[in-house]
Amino acid sequence: MKQVLIVCGHYGCGKTNLSLNLAIDAAEEGKKVTLIDLDLVNPYFRSSEYGELLQSHSVRLIRPVYANSTLDIPAISPAVGFALAPDEEGLVILDVGGDDVGATALGQFAHEIEKSQYEMYYVVNRYRPLSAEVSDTAELLAEIELASRLKATGVVNNSHLKQETDAAAVLEALPYGEEAAQKLGLPLCFTTAPESVAGELLGKVANLRPVKVYVRSPWEE
């Protein structure tokens, strides 16, 4: 049966970098993987910018129609519907735009997604200004679920400070991730950490998932 994995959350929580890691890791395990860039809100820092990287790992990328062009028109590719068809095989990962506005695009595919085995990761980052409080994350998820017509199945603690992320920052955010999952009544699927600091966290963080940092700001290059 087709597997669908939805990655959603607040702007800047790190959805795209996580989506890239999940897609590439699954492809390296031998799975047929399609990554759908469903971010029609923010033309920057999204999966469409990493086509060559994904292609090098045999991951199929479906972009918005005018992604990486001089036009800024939100239009969903017809290929999205075909990729989500029940008779298609493999893993489909959807990198969804931030907040309820971005999740609205997801809502039009809710019926097809519900026919598959789907998971919906709600990505949280303690260090983002508008989601630093657990109460804020709960309100935001309610808006995303209403707009998408789908329910989250788990929380991912992706708390980071971009290039300043160290082991201490990851450890400091552990209670936040656990409290958010508890308040939402969802399992905490895993906590991420950049590969550069993951070694320091072994045995200290349950369900630790090291991630490569693919998404960088121009000044980080």
Contacts in CASP RR format, 6 or more apart in sequence:
PFRMAT RR
TARGET T0000
AUTHOR 0000-0000-0000
METHOD contacts of the structure
MODEL  1
MKQVLIVCGHYGCGKTNLSLNLAIDAAEEGKKVTLIDLDLVNPYFRSSEY
GELLQSHSVRLIRPVYANSTLDIPAISPAVGFALAPDEEGLVILDVGGDD
VGATALGQFAHEIEKSQYEMYYVVNRYRPLSAEVSDTAELLAEIELASRL
KATGVVNNSHLKQETDAAAVLEALPYGEEAAQKLGLPLCFTTAPESVAGE
LLGKVANLRPVKVYVRSPWEE
1 116 0 8 1.000
1 117 0 8 1.000
2 84 0 8 1.000
2 86 0 8 1.000
2 88 0 8 1.000
2 89 0 8 1.000
2 90 0 8 1.000
2 91 0 8 1.000
2 92 0 8 1.000
2 116 0 8 1.000
2 117 0 8 1.000
3 90 0 8 1.000
3 91 0 8 1.000
3 92 0 8 1.000
3 116 0 8 1.000
3 117 0 8 1.000
3 118 0 8 1.000
3 119 0 8 1.000
4 84 0 8 1.000
4 91 0 8 1.000
4 92 0 8 1.000
4 93 0 8 1.000
4 94 0 8 1.000
4 113 0 8 1.000
4 116 0 8 1.000
4 117 0 8 1.000
4 118 0 8 1.000
4 119 0 8 1.000
5 22 0 8 1.000
5 91 0 8 1.000
5 92 0 8 1.000
5 93 0 8 1.000
5 94 0 8 1.000
5 118 0 8 1.000
5 119 0 8 1.000
5 120 0 8 1.000
5 121 0 8 1.000
6 93 0 8 1.000
6 94 0 8 1.000
6 96 0 8 1.000
6 106 0 8 1.000
6 113 0 8 1.000
6 118 0 8 1.000
6 119 0 8 1.000
6 120 0 8 1.000
6 121 0 8 1.000
6 148 0 8 1.000
6 150 0 8 1.000
7 15 0 8 1.000
7 18 0 8 1.000
7 19 0 8 1.000
7 22 0 8 1.000
7 93 0 8 1.000
7 94 0 8 1.000
7 95 0 8 1.000
7 96 0 8 1.000
7 121 0 8 1.000
7 123 0 8 1.000
8 15 0 8 1.000
8 96 0 8 1.000
8 97 0 8 1.000
8 98 0 8 1.000
8 103 0 8 1.000
8 106 0 8 1.000
8 120 0 8 1.000
8 121 0 8 1.000
8 122 0 8 1.000
8 123 0 8 1.000
8 144 0 8 1.000
8 148 0 8 1.000
8 152 0 8 1.000
9 15 0 8 1.000
9 96 0 8 1.000
9 97 0 8 1.000
9 98 0 8 1.000
9 99 0 8 1.000
9 122 0 8 1.000
9 123 0 8 1.000
9 124 0 8 1.000
9 140 0 8 1.000
9 141 0 8 1.000
9 144 0 8 1.000
10 98 0 8 1.000
10 99 0 8 1.000
10 123 0 8 1.000
10 124 0 8 1.000
10 125 0 8 1.000
10 128 0 8 1.000
10 130 0 8 1.000
10 131 0 8 1.000
10 137 0 8 1.000
10 140 0 8 1.000
11 42 0 8 1.000
11 97 0 8 1.000
11 98 0 8 1.000
11 99 0 8 1.000
11 128 0 8 1.000
11 130 0 8 1.000
12 45 0 8 1.000
12 98 0 8 1.000
12 125 0 8 1.000
12 128 0 8 1.000
13 123 0 8 1.000
13 124 0 8 1.000
13 125 0 8 1.000
13 128 0 8 1.000
13 131 0 8 1.000
13 158 0 8 1.000
14 123 0 8 1.000
14 125 0 8 1.000
14 158 0 8 1.000
14 160 0 8 1.000
14 215 0 8 1.000
15 95 0 8 1.000
15 96 0 8 1.000
15 97 0 8 1.000
15 98 0 8 1.000
15 123 0 8 1.000
16 39 0 8 1.000
16 45 0 8 1.000
16 46 0 8 1.000
16 47 0 8 1.000
16 95 0 8 1.000
16 215 0 8 1.000
17 211 0 8 1.000
17 213 0 8 1.000
17 214 0 8 1.000
17 215 0 8 1.000
18 121 0 8 1.000
18 123 0 8 1.000
18 156 0 8 1.000
18 158 0 8 1.000
18 192 0 8 1.000
18 211 0 8 1.000
19 35 0 8 1.000
19 47 0 8 1.000
19 93 0 8 1.000
19 95 0 8 1.000
20 35 0 8 1.000
20 47 0 8 1.000
20 50 0 8 1.000
20 53 0 8 1.000
20 54 0 8 1.000
20 212 0 8 1.000
20 214 0 8 1.000
20 215 0 8 1.000
21 211 0 8 1.000
21 212 0 8 1.000
21 214 0 8 1.000
22 93 0 8 1.000
23 33 0 8 1.000
23 35 0 8 1.000
23 54 0 8 1.000
23 57 0 8 1.000
23 59 0 8 1.000
23 93 0 8 1.000
24 53 0 8 1.000
24 54 0 8 1.000
24 57 0 8 1.000
24 59 0 8 1.000
24 212 0 8 1.000
26 33 0 8 1.000
26 91 0 8 1.000
26 93 0 8 1.000
27 33 0 8 1.000
27 57 0 8 1.000
27 58 0 8 1.000
27 59 0 8 1.000
28 57 0 8 1.000
31 90 0 8 1.000
31 91 0 8 1.000
32 89 0 8 1.000
32 90 0 8 1.000
32 91 0 8 1.000
33 58 0 8 1.000
33 59 0 8 1.000
33 60 0 8 1.000
33 90 0 8 1.000
33 91 0 8 1.000
33 92 0 8 1.000
33 93 0 8 1.000
34 59 0 8 1.000
34 60 0 8 1.000
34 61 0 8 1.000
34 62 0 8 1.000
34 83 0 8 1.000
34 90 0 8 1.000
34 91 0 8 1.000
34 92 0 8 1.000
34 93 0 8 1.000
35 47 0 8 1.000
35 54 0 8 1.000
35 59 0 8 1.000
35 60 0 8 1.000
35 61 0 8 1.000
35 62 0 8 1.000
35 92 0 8 1.000
35 93 0 8 1.000
35 95 0 8 1.000
36 47 0 8 1.000
36 61 0 8 1.000
36 62 0 8 1.000
36 80 0 8 1.000
36 83 0 8 1.000
36 92 0 8 1.000
36 93 0 8 1.000
36 94 0 8 1.000
36 95 0 8 1.000
37 46 0 8 1.000
37 47 0 8 1.000
37 48 0 8 1.000
37 61 0 8 1.000
37 62 0 8 1.000
37 63 0 8 1.000
37 64 0 8 1.000
37 67 0 8 1.000
37 95 0 8 1.000
38 64 0 8 1.000
38 76 0 8 1.000
38 80 0 8 1.000
38 94 0 8 1.000
38 95 0 8 1.000
38 96 0 8 1.000
38 97 0 8 1.000
38 102 0 8 1.000
38 105 0 8 1.000
38 106 0 8 1.000
39 46 0 8 1.000
39 47 0 8 1.000
39 48 0 8 1.000
39 64 0 8 1.000
39 95 0 8 1.000
39 96 0 8 1.000
39 97 0 8 1.000
39 98 0 8 1.000
39 102 0 8 1.000
40 64 0 8 1.000
40 74 0 8 1.000
40 75 0 8 1.000
40 76 0 8 1.000
40 97 0 8 1.000
40 102 0 8 1.000
40 105 0 8 1.000
41 74 0 8 1.000
41 97 0 8 1.000
41 98 0 8 1.000
41 101 0 8 1.000
41 102 0 8 1.000
42 97 0 8 1.000
42 98 0 8 1.000
43 67 0 8 1.000
43 72 0 8 1.000
45 215 0 8 1.000
45 217 0 8 1.000
46 67 0 8 1.000
46 95 0 8 1.000
46 97 0 8 1.000
47 54 0 8 1.000
47 61 0 8 1.000
47 63 0 8 1.000
47 95 0 8 1.000
48 61 0 8 1.000
48 63 0 8 1.000
48 64 0 8 1.000
48 67 0 8 1.000
48 68 0 8 1.000
49 68 0 8 1.000
50 61 0 8 1.000
50 214 0 8 1.000
50 215 0 8 1.000
51 61 0 8 1.000
53 214 0 8 1.000
54 60 0 8 1.000
54 61 0 8 1.000
55 61 0 8 1.000
60 83 0 8 1.000
62 77 0 8 1.000
62 79 0 8 1.000
62 80 0 8 1.000
62 83 0 8 1.000
63 77 0 8 1.000
64 74 0 8 1.000
64 75 0 8 1.000
64 76 0 8 1.000
64 77 0 8 1.000
65 73 0 8 1.000
65 75 0 8 1.000
65 76 0 8 1.000
65 77 0 8 1.000
66 72 0 8 1.000
66 73 0 8 1.000
66 75 0 8 1.000
74 105 0 8 1.000
76 105 0 8 1.000
76 108 0 8 1.000
80 109 0 8 1.000
81 109 0 8 1.000
81 112 0 8 1.000
82 88 0 8 1.000
83 92 0 8 1.000
84 92 0 8 1.000
84 109 0 8 1.000
84 112 0 8 1.000
84 113 0 8 1.000
84 116 0 8 1.000
85 112 0 8 1.000
86 112 0 8 1.000
86 115 0 8 1.000
86 116 0 8 1.000
92 116 0 8 1.000
94 106 0 8 1.000
96 102 0 8 1.000
96 103 0 8 1.000
96 105 0 8 1.000
96 106 0 8 1.000
96 148 0 8 1.000
97 103 0 8 1.000
97 105 0 8 1.000
99 140 0 8 1.000
99 143 0 8 1.000
99 144 0 8 1.000
100 140 0 8 1.000
100 143 0 8 1.000
100 144 0 8 1.000
100 146 0 8 1.000
100 147 0 8 1.000
101 147 0 8 1.000
102 147 0 8 1.000
103 143 0 8 1.000
103 144 0 8 1.000
103 145 0 8 1.000
103 147 0 8 1.000
103 148 0 8 1.000
104 147 0 8 1.000
104 148 0 8 1.000
106 113 0 8 1.000
106 147 0 8 1.000
106 148 0 8 1.000
106 150 0 8 1.000
107 147 0 8 1.000
107 148 0 8 1.000
107 149 0 8 1.000
107 150 0 8 1.000
110 148 0 8 1.000
110 149 0 8 1.000
110 150 0 8 1.000
113 150 0 8 1.000
114 150 0 8 1.000
118 150 0 8 1.000
118 153 0 8 1.000
119 153 0 8 1.000
119 154 0 8 1.000
120 148 0 8 1.000
120 150 0 8 1.000
120 151 0 8 1.000
120 152 0 8 1.000
120 153 0 8 1.000
120 154 0 8 1.000
121 152 0 8 1.000
121 153 0 8 1.000
121 154 0 8 1.000
121 155 0 8 1.000
121 156 0 8 1.000
121 189 0 8 1.000
122 137 0 8 1.000
122 141 0 8 1.000
122 144 0 8 1.000
122 152 0 8 1.000
122 154 0 8 1.000
122 155 0 8 1.000
122 156 0 8 1.000
122 184 0 8 1.000
122 186 0 8 1.000
123 155 0 8 1.000
123 156 0 8 1.000
123 158 0 8 1.000
124 131 0 8 1.000
124 137 0 8 1.000
124 155 0 8 1.000
124 156 0 8 1.000
124 157 0 8 1.000
124 158 0 8 1.000
124 159 0 8 1.000
124 176 0 8 1.000
124 177 0 8 1.000
124 180 0 8 1.000
125 131 0 8 1.000
125 158 0 8 1.000
125 159 0 8 1.000
125 160 0 8 1.000
126 132 0 8 1.000
126 157 0 8 1.000
126 159 0 8 1.000
126 172 0 8 1.000
126 173 0 8 1.000
126 176 0 8 1.000
126 177 0 8 1.000
127 159 0 8 1.000
127 160 0 8 1.000
127 161 0 8 1.000
127 169 0 8 1.000
127 173 0 8 1.000
130 136 0 8 1.000
131 137 0 8 1.000
131 140 0 8 1.000
134 176 0 8 1.000
134 179 0 8 1.000
134 180 0 8 1.000
134 183 0 8 1.000
135 183 0 8 1.000
137 180 0 8 1.000
137 183 0 8 1.000
137 184 0 8 1.000
138 180 0 8 1.000
138 183 0 8 1.000
138 184 0 8 1.000
141 152 0 8 1.000
141 184 0 8 1.000
144 152 0 8 1.000
145 151 0 8 1.000
145 152 0 8 1.000
152 184 0 8 1.000
152 186 0 8 1.000
153 186 0 8 1.000
153 187 0 8 1.000
154 181 0 8 1.000
154 184 0 8 1.000
154 186 0 8 1.000
154 187 0 8 1.000
154 188 0 8 1.000
154 189 0 8 1.000
155 177 0 8 1.000
155 180 0 8 1.000
155 181 0 8 1.000
155 184 0 8 1.000
155 186 0 8 1.000
155 187 0 8 1.000
155 188 0 8 1.000
155 189 0 8 1.000
156 188 0 8 1.000
156 189 0 8 1.000
156 190 0 8 1.000
156 191 0 8 1.000
156 192 0 8 1.000
157 173 0 8 1.000
157 174 0 8 1.000
157 176 0 8 1.000
157 177 0 8 1.000
157 178 0 8 1.000
157 180 0 8 1.000
157 181 0 8 1.000
157 188 0 8 1.000
157 190 0 8 1.000
157 191 0 8 1.000
157 192 0 8 1.000
158 191 0 8 1.000
158 192 0 8 1.000
159 169 0 8 1.000
159 170 0 8 1.000
159 173 0 8 1.000
159 176 0 8 1.000
159 177 0 8 1.000
159 191 0 8 1.000
160 169 0 8 1.000
160 170 0 8 1.000
160 192 0 8 1.000
160 194 0 8 1.000
161 169 0 8 1.000
162 217 0 8 1.000
162 220 0 8 1.000
163 213 0 8 1.000
163 216 0 8 1.000
163 220 0 8 1.000
165 193 0 8 1.000
165 194 0 8 1.000
165 197 0 8 1.000
166 197 0 8 1.000
167 193 0 8 1.000
167 197 0 8 1.000
167 200 0 8 1.000
167 201 0 8 1.000
170 191 0 8 1.000
170 193 0 8 1.000
170 197 0 8 1.000
170 201 0 8 1.000
170 205 0 8 1.000
171 201 0 8 1.000
171 204 0 8 1.000
171 205 0 8 1.000
173 191 0 8 1.000
174 191 0 8 1.000
174 205 0 8 1.000
177 188 0 8 1.000
177 191 0 8 1.000
178 188 0 8 1.000
180 188 0 8 1.000
181 187 0 8 1.000
181 188 0 8 1.000
188 207 0 8 1.000
189 207 0 8 1.000
190 207 0 8 1.000
190 208 0 8 1.000
190 209 0 8 1.000
191 205 0 8 1.000
191 206 0 8 1.000
191 207 0 8 1.000
191 208 0 8 1.000
191 209 0 8 1.000
192 208 0 8 1.000
192 209 0 8 1.000
192 210 0 8 1.000
192 211 0 8 1.000
193 201 0 8 1.000
193 205 0 8 1.000
193 208 0 8 1.000
193 209 0 8 1.000
193 210 0 8 1.000
193 211 0 8 1.000
194 210 0 8 1.000
194 211 0 8 1.000
194 212 0 8 1.000
194 213 0 8 1.000
195 210 0 8 1.000
195 211 0 8 1.000
195 212 0 8 1.000
195 213 0 8 1.000
196 213 0 8 1.000
198 208 0 8 1.000
198 210 0 8 1.000
199 210 0 8 1.000
201 208 0 8 1.000
202 208 0 8 1.000
END
